[in-house]
Amino acid sequence: MTVQLSKRVAVPPDVMMRQIGEDAVILNLDTESYFGLDGVGTSMWTALTTAPTIEQAFEALLAEYDVDGERLLGDLCTLIEGLVEHGLIELMDA
């Protein structure tokens, strides 16, 4: 799957996220699929679900963390692919 940075992330209505300290658990109530996120993953989730586009989420995370842009983009795309695969997010036109 190729992630298009111009897309936006939408959370389906049957998905809930609960933050526990810096970590988070995301659950699809319909399929009972869940995903655990560490602190960085939780920051990625928050950026993805609040930014108008994936590209803007990437830029916000790049400003927040001292990390190589290519590595961050690769990690972000891997997370997005996993979340889509488990039905925890949908990619929409911005």
Secondary structure, DSSP 8 states (H G I E B T S, - for coil): ----TTEEEE--TTEEEEEETTEEEEEETTT--EEEE-HHHHHHHHHHHHSSSHHHHHHHHHHHS---HHHHHHHHHHHHHHHHHTTS-EEEE-
